[in-house]
Amino acid sequence: MHFFIRYLIKEYSRLGGISGVCERVATSYKNYGFEGIWNSGLLLLRNTLGRRSYAAWIRKYDSLGGEERAEYIARAEALSNPPLISVLMPVYEPKMEWLREAVESVRGQIYQNWELCIADDASLDPQVREYLKGLVSEDPRIKVCFRSSNGHISAATNSALELASGDFIALLDQDDLLREHSLICVAEAVERNPDAGIIYSDEDKIEDGRRSDPYFKPDWDPYLMRCHNMICHLGVYRTALVRELGGLREGFEGAQDWDLALRCVDELQEQQVIHIPRVLYHWRIHRQSTAMADSGAKPYTLDAARRAIDEHLDSRAIKGRAELIPEFSMFRVRYELPDSKPLVSIVIATRDRRDLLQGCIESITGKIDYPNYEIVIVDNGSREPETLKYLERLNESGHARLIRDGGEFNFSRLNNLGVREARGEYVLLLNNDIEVESPHWLSEMLSLAIQSGVGCVGARLWYPNGKLQHGGVILGLGGIAAHSHRGMPRGHYGYLNRASLTHTMSAVTGACLLVRKSLYQEVGGFDEKQLSIGYNDVDFCLKVRAKGYRNLICAEADLIHHESASRGEDLAGEKLERFQREGAVLRERWADLLDRDPAYNPNLTDADEDFALAFPPRWRNIRDQ
């Protein structure tokens, strides 16, 4: 066994990363009857290979060779209206080696239409002044000012901003590094998006020349932005906008970039915030750096971040407050419900299986803190006497309203029927194999659904064994769609804590989906004709998204899901054929989104649900990103 694993590690890159290795392991172990070894050793194997995976990925896909560099040079020369980009760098008592490397990362840019604006914040080391003065004489694109007193990072950055004459500013810390193609990627993004107000990229960390911990981000997501600074580095802003807002605010040191980004997005349309899915910035890891995993290195940043989020919410008249998540030093926003609580209709389609339905109903009525709801049960031809008796008792007692449908099973039709009969302003589609886990689940989901611009809201669903079943739907996984972080154990937080943060997903499962009834009807509900069983929920969410609404996963709503317990799996015969047919319908309708989910990242795998690296990444032409 150990020899085999060592062989696989050695052959890691050739096999195509973790997904390829695990496929080879699974096949070989199962062929030889070692399924137990495979199941118990998989996590260890993934962790062992994962420590090497980013280095292999960099070598294969993210190292500029001569051909790539020449292409970037040609593209820079082909720009019709190249913007001047002012790189702002506040400096205070830097390590000279790192400062030089930071400056040279700007001077070495493939894109030449830049200026470097440096503000020294009253450094005491005479080497700093001497070095900076020398830069000005060496390169006319470098501007330097020397502050008479130390004002900290916000004031120093504003001093650098006063030097800037570019259309856009890019923020660079004194010890970090730009990639040599960073500014050409930004310039191309500006040319493709002339109204852009903010441009941001993916990023990673660097220590002693070794890169690690990449953050491959989704496209713009205001809800994730309220949890942590997803823009961060490389952050590029339209200069006029930053000046109009008064630059960086003093008193928010440690979270000054986050505060700036939140204030800027308040002035922009969502389409003006542009994401470049490429690593264009290296944070340097050292003891005092916020790039270190332990944010306690600068504890004052947490208070500044909380204040920035709260002021952002106030500016948008959003009733809610930021709360620290101490386990990983990010934030959740507790959105408030209105005093007048809207009626929520919980629609449950069912057939027989009284045990499942009763467990579902009793968990709702026994564990809910939201007062204004009704339960609508759509019975699809139940025949078992105990189920029929139970349904009648529910109907007669007033605990639920019973609607009967005797047709063949059609999940879309059953939900559409239940929504038509629902009296609530909001409808919650809920499978009969769901068990409620905590009393605040519906209040938390509704607090999101009532927000302006929100469409569908989903919950985190857990298997009875304590592993995650659903954390939102990622488009394109497995060719069509699959569930984010499926199989993640309790106590884990997901890819950069994403599974534990409320954020945008392109779709959520219909097993637990909350939406305004009028919006459900506006987009035509579930497709009864072509998507009677599978992918109807994904299709519905994408129709809602196409109307301009944002779908969310609520990380504060946890339920247990006995997946497919009531109707079995779609794995063979006619069920498999129908499942594949419905997948083809979805792909035909939404091919562009399935190929590039904006809530995911093309550098992450489409072969598994664990946010591993993509071997290869899915961008086909970096000019188009």
N, C-alpha and C positions, 0 to 999 in steps of 0.2 A: 504493500500500500504506500509506504513512505517513498519508495523508489519511483512509483508511478506519479505521485504528487510532485516530486522534485523534477521529473521529466516534463510535466505539464507547465510548471513554473518557468523552466528553461525555454519551453516552446510558446510561452505566453503571447508574445507579439504576433508570431506566425498564425496562431489560432484565432486571433482577432479579439483579444481582451477577455474579460471575465465571462461574457456570454458564451464565447466560443469554447473556452476551457470547460465551463460547466456542462455544456452540451456534450463534449467529449467524455467528461467524467461520468455523466449520467448514463450515456450509452454503454460505456465499458463496464461500469459497475453493475448495471442491471443485466447486461448480457451474461455476466459471470455470477449472478445471484447475490451480489453484495449490496442490496438496496438499503439495508440497515446502516452499513458503513457510509453509504452515500448521503443518507438523510442526516446522520449525526455529524458528518464531517464537512458538510457543504458550507456552513457559516464560517468555520475556521479557514477553509480553502479560499473563500471569497475575501476574507480579511487579509490573509497572507498575500494574495495576488493584488488586492486593492492598494497595498502600500507601494507597489511598483507600477501600478497601472498608469498614473499620470505621467511619469517619466517616459514610459513607452509611448503614450499618446502624443506627448510633445515631440519626441523623436520622429514619429511617423507623420504627424499632421500639423504641428505648430512650430516648426523651425524654418525660418526663411532661408532658402538656398539662393543661388545666383539667379536661377530662372524666375523664381517668385519675386525677388527683389527687382529684377529688370521689368517685370510686368507692372509692379507698383510704380516704378519711375515713369513708365510710359503712360500710366493712367493719370499720374499727377500732372504730366505735361498736357494731357488731353482735356483737363477741366476747362470748361468754358468761362467760368467766373470764380476763380479760386478765392475763398475768403481768407482774410488775415485772421489768424488765431493767436490770441495773446495768452501765453502760459504764465499764470500767476504763481509765484513761489515765495511764501514768507520764510524768513531764515532767522534762527536764533540759536547761537552756540552749537552749531552742527559739528558732527564728526567730519573732518575735512575730506576724508576718503569718500564718504557717502555723498557729501555735497557735490564733489567733483563728478561722481558717477551720475547723480541726478541731472546736473547741468549738461553733461555729455550726452545723456539720453535724449535731450532736446536738440542739441546741436547736431546729433546724428540722424535726425529725422529725414526720411525720404522726401517728405513734403517740405518745401522750402519757404512757404509763405507764412512764417510765424515770427513772433517776437517773444522774448523771455523777459518778464517783468519781475524783478526781485526786490523785495523790501526787507532790509536787515532790521530786526527789532532790537537794536541797541546791544548787539553781541559784544562781549567783553574781550574775546580773543582777537588780537590784532591781525592774526592770519586771515580771519574771515574778511575784514575790510580790504586787506591787501589783495586777496584773491578776487573779490568781487570787482574792485576797481580795475584789475587786469582784464577781466572779462569784457568790460565796456570798451576798452581800447582794442581788444581782439576782434570783436564782432559787433557791428552797428545795430544788429537786431536785439542785443541784450541791453536792457535798461535797469538801472539800480538806483535805489534811494536808501538813505541811512536815517532811520528814525532816531530822534534825540533821546527818547525814553522808551522803556519796554512797555508795550501795550497788550501783549499776548496775540494769539493767532488771528482773531477776527480783525483787530485794528491793523495788524501788519498786512494781512491780505487786502484790506481796504486801501492801504498805502500803495500796494502793488497795483491795485485796480486803477488808481489815479494815473498810473503810468501808461495804462493800456490804451491802444488806439485801434485794436482789432474789432471785427464784427462779433466775434465770440471769444469768451475766456475759457480756459481749461485750468483746473486746479491741480497743482502738483506739490506734494510735500517734499521737504528738503532732503529726505533720505530715501525716497521712492524712485521708481524708474518707469519711463514710458517705453513701449515697444517702438522699434524703428519705423513701423508702418502705422503707428497710432494716429497721427494727424492726417495722413492721407485718407484713412478710413473715415475720420470725422469730416474732412472736406467733401468727400463723396456723399456722405449722408446729408450734408447741407445742400449739395447740388440736387439730390433727389427729393429733398424735403425743404424747399426754400422758406417755409413758414416755421421751421423748427425753432423751439424755444429752449429745449433741453435735449442733449444727446448724451447717452451713457453707454458703457460697454461692460463686458464681463471682466473679471479681474482674478488675480491669484496672489500668492505670497512668495517671497524670495528670501533665502538665507544662505549666505556663503555661495551664491551663484546657483543654488538649487531651488527650483520652483515647486510649490506644493499648494494644497488647499484651494483649488479653483472654485470660483463661484460663477456658475453658469446660470444666468438670470432669465426670468420670463420677460416678456414685453411689459410695458407699463401697467402697473397694478396699484391703484391708490390705497387699497385695503392692506396689501402687503407692506406698502410704504409706511403705513401707520404702525407697523409692528417692528420694523427695523429699516435702516437706510439702504434700500435696495439700489438706489442710484449710485451713491458713494463714488467709486473710482471706475473708470475715468469719467468724471463729471464735467460736461461742457455746457456753458450757458450763454444765451444771447446777451451781449454786453449791455445794451440799452435797457433791457429788462432788469438786470442786476442793479444798475445805477438808479433806475427809477424806484427800486425798492430800498435804496439806501445802503446797498452792499451787505456785507455780513454783519450780524448784530453782536455787539459786545454784550457779555453776560450769558452767552450760549456756548462758550468755549468748551471744546470736547464734542459738541454736537452741532457746531456751527455750519458744517456742510449740510447736515440733515435739515436744520432750520431753514437754510437758504433754499434748498430744494422744495420744501413744503410751501414756502412763501411764493416761490416762482410758479409752481404748478397751480396755485390758486388763481393765477393770472392767465393761464393757458387753457386751450382745449386739449383733450386727451391725445388727439392725433398729432399734437405739436411736441410730444415727448417721445423721442426716437431711441430705440435700442439697437446697438450693434452687437450681435452675438459672437464676438471675438474677444479674446483676452488681450487687452490693450494697456494694461497697467499692472505693475508689480508692487505690492506693499512689501516693505522691508520688515522682517521680523527681528525685533530686539526687545529688551526688557521694558523700555518705556513706550513702546509702540502700541497703538490701538489695533494694529494688525494681529497682535497676539490673541490667542483664543480667550484668555482670561481678561474680560473687560474690566475687572477690578483693578487693573493697572492704572486706570483713570476713573475712579468711582464717581467723580463729579459729573462725568458725561451722562450718567443715567438721569440725574435730576434735570439737566439741561434738555435732554431728549424728551423727557415727559412733558416739560413745559412747552417745548416746541410743538409736540403733537396736540396738546390741549388747545393751544392758541390757533393752530390750524383748524381744529374742529370748530372752534368758536367763529373763525372767519367764514366758515361755510354754513354757519347756523345749524351744525349737527350736534344734537344732544348726546353727549357721551364723554367719557374720561378715560385716559390711558392708565393702565395698571401694569406694573413691572411683573414679568414672569421670572422669578428668581432662579429657576433651574438653569436658564441659559441667557439671562440678561437681555431679553427682548421684551416687547410689550404686547398686550392685548388691549383692545378698546372695548369698554362696556357701553354699548349703545343703549339709550333709554327707550322704553316703550311709552306711548302716549297715555295720558290719564284715562281716556276713553278707549278701552281695549277692543279692537275689531274681532268679530266672530271668525274663528278658524274652523273650517270643515275638514275633518280627518276622513279621507276616503280610503276604504279598505276593500279590495276585491278578494273574494274567497270562494272555495269549493271544498266541502267536507272538512276533514282534519280539524274537528272541534278543539283538540288539544292545543294546536298552534294558535287558532283564533282566540281561544279563551285566554291563553297566556299573553297574547298581544293586547287584548282589551283590558285585562286586569292590570297589566303593567302600566297602561296609559292612565286609567282611572285611579290607580293607587300611587302613581309617581308623577304627578304633574303639578306645577305651581301656577299654571296659566288658567285663569278662571273661565274664559269665554270661548268654549269650543263645543262642537258637536261631532258625533261619529256617524258616518254614513257607510253602511255595509252593502256592497254589491255582491249578491250571492249568485254564482254562476252554476246553477243546477245541482246544488248539494242533494245527496240522496241518503246519506247515513242518518239513521233516526236520531242519534244523540246530537248530531250537528243541527238538524232541523229543530229539535226541541230547544236547543241553546239559542238559536237565532230568534225563535218566537219569544223566548223569555226576554232577550235583549230588547226586542221591538216593543213588547207590551210594557216593560218597565220604564221605557223612555231613555234607557242608557245608550241606545243607538237607533237610527232609522234604517229599516231594511228595504232594499230594492232588489227585485228578482230579475234575473236574466237567464233564460233557458237555452241560449244558443251555444254553439261550440266555443271552446276557449279562445278568446281574442283579447289579450291584455289591453290593447289600445281602446277597444270598444268599451270594455268594462270601466276603465278609468274615465273615459269621456262621458259615459252615462252617469257615473257618480258625481262628476263635476257639474253636469247639467242640473242635477237634483240638489246640489249643495246650496245652502243658504248663506254661507259665509262670504265675507269679502276676500278672504284668502282660503286656498285649498291646500291641504297636505296629502299627497299621495303616499300611502304607507302599505308595504307588504304585510300579509297576515303572518309572516314568519319573523317579524320584528319584535323585540322586547325592549321596552324603555329601561334605561339604566339610571338616569338621574332626573330629578324633578324639574330642572330648569331648561331642559332640552328645547321645548317649544318656544319658551320666552326668548332664548338666545337666538334661535333661527328667525323668529318673527322680528326681533330687533334689527336684523339685517334686511329682511324682506321689505320693511317699510321705508328703507332708505331710498332716496331719489336715484333713479337709474339702475336699481337692482332688479334682476329678473328672477331666476331660480336660485333657491338656497338648498344645499344638501348638508348632510350630517356625516360624521365619522361613524362607520359601521364596523363592528368587531365580530369575528367568529367566536363561538362559545369557548374555544381553546385559548382566547386571549390574544389572537393575532388579528391585525387589521385586515378587513375585507374591502373597505372602500374609503378612500380619502379624496374623492373626486375622480373624474374620468379624464385620462390623457388621450388625446386623439393621435392616431397613427400607431400606437403600440400594438404589435402583432399584426400590423397591416390595417387595422380598423380602429379599435379603441380598447383600452383596458384601464384598470383601476390603479390610481396612484398609491404607491407604498404598500401594495397588497402583501400580506405576510409579515409586516413589521410587528415585532413583539411589543406588548405593553411596556411602558417605561422608556421606549425609544422615541426620539423626537422627529426622525426623518431627515431628509436631505437638507442640511443647514437649517434644521428645525422646522422645515416647511410643513410637515404633517401635523404640527402642533400650533400652527398659526392660521387664523382666518385669512383667506386669500381667494383670488380669482381662479376659477377653473372654466374651461370652455363648456364643460358639461358635468352633470352629476347624475347619479343613478335615480331611477324612478322608484326604487325601493323605499326612499324617504326623500321627498321633494316638495318643497313649499314654494308657492307662487301665488300672485294675485289672480283671482278668478277671471277678472276681465282680460288680463293679459293672456291667460290660458286660452280663452275663447278667441281673442284677437288673432292669434297665430294658428288657429284651427285645431288645437289640442293634439293628441296623439294620432298618428296615421293608421287608421283602421284597415286600409286596403293593402298597402304594400309592406307595412311594418307591424303586423298583428302581434308578434311575440317579442322579437329581438330588436335592439337598437332604436326602438321607438322613443325611449327617454333621451338618448343622445341626439336624435333628430329633432325632438321637441326643444331641447336646450339650445341647439344651434339655430333653430328658427327664432327663438327668443333673442339670442345674441345678434342675429341679423337685423333685428328691429332696433338695435342700439343699446340693449340692456346688458348688464354684467352679471354673470352667474358666479355664485360664491360657494365655498365649502366652509361650514361653520365648525371651527375646531373646538368649540365649547359644548357641542351637542354630540353625545356619545350614546349609541344604541347597539344592541346585540342583534345580529342577523344570522338566522339559520338558513343560509342561502339555498334557494331552490328546494327547500324541504317539502313544500306543498305540491310541486309539479315535476320534480326531478331535473336532471341535467340535460342539456342539448348536445348529446355526444354521438349519436348514432342514427342510422337509417333516415327516415323522413325528417326527423327533427334536425339532424345535422345538415341535410340538404336545404331545409327552410332557413336555418341559421345562416348558412353561407349565402343563400339568395338575398336575405335581408341585409347582410353585410355588404353585398354588391350594390344594393340600392343606396345605402348610406354613402358608399364611396363615390358613386356616380353623382350624388347631390352635393357632396361636400369635399371633393377631392383636394382642393387647395388647402383647406383647414386640416384635413387628415395628413397631408404632407408637411405641414408647418403649423403646429399648434402654437398659437401666440402665448399660451399659458405655460409652455414648456420651453425647451431650448434645443436647437439642432445639434449641439455638442453632446447631448445626453442620449442614451440608448433608446431605440424603439423596439428592442427585443425583450425587454424585461421591465418590471414595474419598480425597480429599486434605484433609479437615477444613476446607474453606472454610466461610465463614459461610452460614447458612441465610437465604434470601430468599423467604418470611418464615420466622421461627422456628416450630417445630412445637408450642409450647405453645398450646393453644386457649383456655384459661381460666387465668390466673395464679393464681386462687384454688385450683386443683387441684394446683399444683406445690409 
